[in-house]
Amino acid sequence: MPLNEHDKDLIEAMFRDNCDVNTVCKVIPHAARRTVYRMYENIQHFGQVRKPSSALKKRGAPKKITPVMREYLIELLSARNDLWQEELVFELWCEFDIAVNQSTISRLLAEEELSNKVNTRIASRQSVAQQGVYLKELADLMSRGLTAGLNPIDMLVYLDESACSEKVMFRRRS
């Protein structure tokens, strides 16, 4: 049965008063002897019955991709959204001299909630050159429509990408 906080504080106070393990076990009979010994060792090493968070072991292998590498990859994808995961592996190897698997890159992109579709949308919003091309084409279209005597509001139809997707046609949704 796990000890509650009051029992742990009582055990810590007893150890600070130089009580031995046998005395503590007599005062708190529901505490397992091994638990009391472990708390005594924690008092000796850390000065308290509970291990500090820095002394706890981390589970799993250490991460290969550091936060600096993560930021580098995100910046790289925002600048060039057409990169494949294999190319990102090569970029990491060239820049940081570290070899990672393609699955590591895939996990990183999933953690950051990035996909090719999302990258394209983000990059198109951030790309000044693409915005300039879009605005120029829109201005040309509007000027041709105005010279033909058309109302500018009647000339534009905006579609989202699902209206043009072949997958949507097969699913019979639009």
Secondary structure by P-SEA (a helix, b strand, c coil): ccccaaaaaaaaaaaaacccaaaaaaacccccaaaaaaaaaaaaccccccccccccccccccccccaaaaaaaaaaaaacccccaaaaaaaaaaaccccccaaaaaaaaaaacccaaaaaaaaaaacaaaaaaaaaaaaaaaaaaaaacccccccbbbbccccccaaaaaaccc
